[in-house]
Amino acid sequence: MSKLIGMLVVLVLILIAGGGVYLATFTIPPPSAKIVKVLPDARFPN
């Protein structure tokens, strides 16, 4: 039983390490949609 728990812990650690490597090397594309918002002058006091 302890062998099974040890193998599961190792598997979880490998999955976490693999996910970290994937996130570190994967290039996430920036959002390409433009946002146009008009801000009224009243929001900026002089």
Steps between C-alpha positions, in 0.01 A plus 500: 500500500778745581661420164179605324480828694865571424444441128196729503699775672778466241243509218341817640843665533586409141169644380557824692855530364378429146229763532755753624730429208208529258392835643859629498559411135157556344455843339154627583375733225383841622137593447451646155163672545520878526305670776383853437352679799415869522573655838315820582704807594304528826692202640830693487490800732747780435 
